[in-house]
Amino acid sequence: MLNKNTYRKLIHYSLITCTLCIQIIICIFIYNEYFNGKKLEVIETQIQETSILKNLMEDSRKDLLSAQDNLQKYVINNDKKYLEAYFQSLRNLNKNLDRIGAYKYSNASLKSFIDSRKAELSKLPDLEKSINSVYKEFKKPSPEKTTFKIKDFKVKSIPRKSDTRIEYRLDSVEKKNFLGRLKSAVKNDVDVQRELTVISTQYGDSVNTDQIKTHLDSTINAVNKHYGDEIKKYESSISSSQRKNDNVYRIYDQLIIYSNNWMGIYNIAVSDFSKNLEKDLYEQNSINNKIRRFAVLGLMVLMFFVLIVIVYYNRQSYLDEKKLKLAYEEINKNLNFKNKILGMLSHEIRSPLKIINIFIDRISRKTNDDTIADYLKTIKFTNNSLLIQANQILEYTKNQEKQVELRPIEFNLRNEIDSILRAFEPYIESKNNIFEVGNDVDPETIVLADNIKIHQVFTNILGNANKFTEDGKIEVNIETSYIDDQTLKLSVSVSDTGSGISKSDIKKIFEPYFQGVLSNEIDNLGAGLGLNLCKEIIDLFHGTISAQSTLGQGTAVSFTINLNIVK
């Protein structure tokens, strides 16, 4: 079974442990709210910054679409302002990509995502250099265009005998622009202006049709050959121009492809970076919420446990208080009974002690033996001490609240101390102890002090020394010194060769009811109040008391008291 002190210690240690756990949980909670909160703020800030990156990607996408649109308009209208707009859109797209790339130097996470695609980026040409290079070619002055013209066919002179008339006629063909003519040329749908030559000849009555036919066939063949050669030259010119235009359009289109590839890689990196941040935000939020839940749950459990302990402790305290109240009532009854007995004993003892003094006085008057006279003085001194103690006990039983106080009288200090020591000498020698006294007090010193209190101090200290010493030696050394003309300091040292006191007990010997660890061979240990009473009395004299001891080797008790001198 555990005693009450063990239960009390267990409860105290449990409360201290719970308090420490609560403090630790609070520290964890604060750490979670502050440091993990900072992590959340950093992630949220980065997520907000990713919105800027997404806006840049959206602007880049718009610039790419604008570049495509302007290129189509240029193809259709052949207007250089659309080509300028095309290049401007590509430059804006490149600036946006540069801003995204520059952001990676301030954010290690984004840099890792972009660097993870370094292999893909290394395969692409530098976009800015490509744009500038194509733009330089675009800004070069175009070679002057020479209008292709079909040479007219010149008819050689025809020998004729009669009048000949030649007429030239041109067909009406719809005029097309440059791109329209290129499209017709690609489709091989060439509708050119044709020139007709009409030859009219007047002959005589007789006509040589074979000769005419021969001349006409020759003329027609020559015309066909001439215009066929011219058409071939024209087609060759159109093909060359088409190839040049195709190369230019292919370069422009290739720039858009490069831009789209760059934008696609950056878009994937930004998208992965954004998803990773959202994942980190979700995980950090989950961790923070778990810590909060467990911290609150832990606090609730600990507070509930503390509440149970406090309730239990209060209940035990109430029961203990009730028991203490009953015990206090019982103690008061016992004290009243003890005081009644003490009062009766002290009252009854005084009469026998007074009678003893009367017989001592009668014997002293009838004897002439000096030794017997000294013994009778010692017996009377001891008897008077007992009578004084009986009177003090009687006063104490009358008023327990009364404080200890000094009752000074005039007496010879040397004679008083000698009387005390002579009274103790037979008691000390009864245990085969050697009693040595060194008394340096001036025989003419008269003091105003409470001799009964001085007697009590000597009695308790010498009594303790004799109680714990047998077949040994007890030594008393007494010295005096003057503090001023009116005050004398009495210094006393009592040493013995008894059982001694341990170092752990030497600090507690002046506490009330302290007895320490003592041998079973020692009888009549007392209540442990002697030295405590000595300390109270010495404090009244504004003095000091101390003790030094070695276990098994003896003890030395020293005290000083201040006494008023009577001149």
URQUILIN-V417232 format. One line per field, one symbol per residue. ss: DSSP state (h for helix, s for strand, l for the rest). Layout:
BEGIN
ss: ???
END
This chain:
BEGIN
ss: lllhhhhhhhhhhhhhhhhhhhhhhhhhhhhhhhhhhhhhhhhhhhhhhhhhhhhhhhhhhhhhhhhhhhhhhhhhhllhhhhhhhhhhhhhhhhhhhhhhhhllllhhhhhhhhllhhhhhhlllhhhhhhhhhhhhhllllllllllllllllllllllllssssssslllllllhhhhhhhhhllllllllssssssslllllllhhhhhhhhhhhhhhhhhhhhhhhhhhhhhhhhhhhhhhhhhhhhhhhhhhhhhhhhhhhhhhhhhhhhhhhhhhhhhhhhhhhhhhhhhhhhhhhhhhhhhhhhhhhhhhhhhhhhhhhhhhhhhhhhhhhhhhhhhhhhhhhhhhhhhhhhhhhhhhlllhhhhhhhhhhhhhhhhhhhhhhhhhhhhhllllllllllsssshhhhhhhhhhhhhhhhhllllssssssllllllsssslhhhhhhhhhhhhhhhhhlllllssssssssssllllssssssssssllllllhhhhlllllllllllllllllllllllhhhhhhhhhhhlllssssssslllssssssssssssll
END
